[in-house]
Amino acid sequence: MKLIDGKEVSAALKRKIAEEVEQMVAAGYRRPKLVAVLVGNDGASQVYVGHKERACGEVGFDSEVIRMSADTTEEELNAVIDRLNADDSVDGFIVQLPLPSHLSEQSVIERVSPSKDVDGFHPETTGRMISGLDAYLPATPAGILELIKYYGIETAGKHCVVIGRSNIVGRPIANLLSMKGYPGDCTVTLCHSRTKNLKEVVKSGDIVIAALGIAEFVTADMIKEGATVIDVGITRVEAPERKSGFRLLGDVKFDEVAPHCSYITPVPGGVGPMTIVCLMQNTLKAARKHLGITK
């Protein structure tokens, strides 16, 4: 069993991005800029935005966090989105999800200009991705692809089973791994809450991607010997014995499943760090487009 180390891979990608940014600056271009819009006081969202802000500093980006109150109206949020769409100094921006319940997440996603949609959520972006055209890939699926490439995991002709059909992870990664080329050329089965004989379906997978958000759902009896297991889930559970009072669990029962795998991601330290660095990659890509840098 080999552990897929997302921290190691993300650090390597950050170094590569930082080098390219310094080359851009040396050539007289401005630094890429990423803006995060944070509405409300959701604790997890504040942590995620903090991680993204720190990553921007590590790779040499300019960054800004726009904090808005939980009672922000749709009109107020739309005004901020419109301003960022029109600001030529901003290469990409994200509106951190989830939003307070009175705001429509889909409306917000559709209001972001596709040219600055570094989250990869806009329907136009999704359509380009599904068609195999150049697009900003959603950060978590992009991170999974980067892990597969870094470790040279074979995908051609393999059966990939994806558990979870969200628009953020499950659907896009199923689509991407089915495409021609590497990493791709998989035969993909997308499982969900209505899938019959789920255990048997998952056990047929050479590659299993768990993205359903249920702690330790995937157990050893669901995994084929020698499979690659990529755990996207992260759930905080109480742990009174720990100083923090909690611990993080993935969708995979790691200690039980790991001995049966050829490769497996841990939680934390697997897919999580890749999500942030792939957001940085998308922002760099957007900056190159906006600045007209073709080389």
Backbone hydrogen bonds, N-H to C=O, Kabsch-Sander energy under -0.5 kcal/mol:
donor,donor_aa,acceptor,acceptor_aa,energy
2,K,262,S,-1.9
4,I,264,I,-2.9
5,D,3,L,-0.8
6,G,4,I,-1.0
6,G,269,G,-1.6
7,K,269,G,-1.0
9,V,5,D,-2.0
10,S,6,G,-2.6
11,A,7,K,-2.0
12,A,8,E,-1.8
13,L,9,V,-2.2
14,K,10,S,-2.5
15,R,11,A,-2.1
16,K,12,A,-1.7
17,I,13,L,-2.5
18,A,14,K,-2.9
19,E,15,R,-2.1
20,E,16,K,-1.8
21,V,17,I,-2.4
22,E,18,A,-2.2
23,Q,19,E,-1.8
24,M,20,E,-2.1
25,V,21,V,-2.5
26,A,22,E,-2.5
27,A,23,Q,-1.4
28,G,25,V,-1.8
29,Y,24,M,-2.4
34,L,62,D,-2.1
35,V,92,G,-1.9
36,A,64,E,-2.6
37,V,94,I,-2.9
38,L,36,A,-0.6
38,L,66,I,-3.0
39,V,37,V,-0.6
40,G,38,L,-0.6
40,G,68,M,-2.9
46,Q,42,D,-2.1
47,V,43,G,-1.9
48,Y,44,A,-2.6
49,V,45,S,-2.7
50,G,46,Q,-2.0
51,H,47,V,-2.2
52,K,48,Y,-2.1
53,E,49,V,-2.6
54,R,50,G,-2.2
55,A,51,H,-2.3
56,C,52,K,-2.0
57,G,53,E,-1.5
58,E,54,R,-1.8
59,V,55,A,-1.7
60,G,56,C,-0.8
61,F,56,C,-2.6
62,D,32,P,-2.9
64,E,34,L,-1.5
66,I,36,A,-3.1
66,I,64,E,-0.5
67,R,65,V,-0.7
68,M,38,L,-3.1
72,T,69,S,-1.7
77,L,73,T,-2.3
78,N,74,E,-2.7
79,A,75,E,-1.9
80,V,76,E,-1.5
81,I,77,L,-2.4
82,D,78,N,-2.8
83,R,79,A,-1.9
84,L,80,V,-2.3
85,N,81,I,-2.5
86,A,82,D,-1.5
87,D,83,R,-0.8
87,D,84,L,-0.5
88,D,86,A,-0.7
90,V,87,D,-1.6
91,D,33,K,-1.6
91,D,89,S,-0.6
92,G,33,K,-1.6
93,F,116,K,-1.8
94,I,35,V,-2.3
96,Q,37,V,-2.3
96,Q,94,I,-0.7
103,L,100,P,-2.2
105,E,103,L,-0.7
108,V,104,S,-1.8
109,I,105,E,-2.7
110,E,106,Q,-2.2
111,R,107,S,-1.1
111,R,108,V,-0.6
112,V,108,V,-1.2
116,K,113,S,-2.1
117,D,114,P,-0.8
118,V,116,K,-2.1
120,G,117,D,-1.4
126,T,122,H,-2.6
127,G,123,P,-2.6
128,R,124,E,-2.1
129,M,125,T,-2.3
130,I,126,T,-2.7
131,S,127,G,-1.6
132,G,129,M,-1.6
133,L,128,R,-2.8
137,L,135,A,-0.8
139,A,119,D,-0.6
142,A,138,P,-2.4
143,G,139,A,-2.2
144,I,140,T,-2.0
145,L,141,P,-2.1
146,E,142,A,-2.1
147,L,143,G,-2.1
148,I,144,I,-2.2
149,K,145,L,-2.4
150,Y,146,E,-2.6
151,Y,147,L,-2.0
152,G,149,K,-1.0
153,I,148,I,-2.0
157,G,185,D,-2.9
158,K,155,T,-2.3
160,C,158,K,-0.7
160,C,187,T,-2.7
161,V,159,H,-0.5
161,V,207,I,-3.1
162,V,160,C,-0.6
162,V,189,T,-2.8
163,I,161,V,-0.5
163,I,209,I,-3.0
164,G,162,V,-0.7
164,G,191,C,-2.5
171,R,166,S,-2.7
173,I,169,V,-2.5
174,A,170,G,-1.9
175,N,171,R,-2.1
176,L,172,P,-2.8
177,L,173,I,-2.2
178,S,174,A,-0.7
178,S,175,N,-0.6
179,M,175,N,-0.5
179,M,176,L,-1.0
185,D,179,M,-3.2
186,C,177,L,-2.8
187,T,158,K,-2.7
188,V,186,C,-0.6
189,T,160,C,-2.6
191,C,162,V,-3.6
191,C,189,T,-0.7
195,T,192,H,-1.9
198,L,195,T,-0.6
201,V,197,N,-2.2
202,V,198,L,-2.9
203,K,199,K,-2.1
204,S,200,E,-0.7
204,S,201,V,-1.0
205,G,202,V,-1.9
206,D,159,H,-2.5
207,I,159,H,-2.0
208,V,228,T,-3.1
209,I,161,V,-2.8
210,A,208,V,-0.6
210,A,230,I,-2.4
211,A,163,I,-2.6
211,A,209,I,-0.7
215,A,213,G,-0.5
216,E,250,G,-3.1
217,F,214,I,-1.5
217,F,251,D,-0.6
218,V,251,D,-2.9
219,T,217,F,-0.6
222,M,219,T,-2.1
223,I,220,A,-1.7
226,G,260,H,-3.1
227,A,224,K,-1.9
227,A,260,H,-0.6
228,T,206,D,-2.6
229,V,227,A,-0.5
229,V,263,Y,-2.4
230,I,208,V,-3.1
231,D,229,V,-0.5
232,V,210,A,-2.8
232,V,230,I,-0.7
233,G,210,A,-0.8
235,T,249,L,-2.9
237,V,235,T,-0.5
237,V,247,R,-2.8
239,A,245,G,-2.4
242,R,239,A,-2.3
247,R,237,V,-2.4
249,L,235,T,-2.7
253,K,218,V,-2.9
254,F,252,V,-1.8
256,E,253,K,-0.7
257,V,253,K,-2.4
258,A,254,F,-3.2
260,H,257,V,-2.1
261,C,258,A,-2.0
262,S,227,A,-2.4
263,Y,227,A,-1.0
264,I,2,K,-1.7
265,T,229,V,-1.6
271,V,231,D,-0.6
274,M,270,G,-0.5
274,M,271,V,-0.8
275,T,271,V,-1.5
275,T,272,G,-0.7
276,I,272,G,-1.1
277,V,273,P,-1.7
278,C,274,M,-2.2
279,L,275,T,-1.3
280,M,276,I,-1.6
281,Q,277,V,-2.0
282,N,278,C,-2.1
283,T,279,L,-2.0
284,L,280,M,-2.4
285,K,281,Q,-2.3
286,A,282,N,-2.4
287,A,283,T,-2.4
288,R,284,L,-2.4
289,K,285,K,-1.8
290,H,286,A,-2.7
291,L,287,A,-2.4
292,G,288,R,-0.6
292,G,289,K,-0.7
293,I,288,R,-2.5
294,T,292,G,-0.7
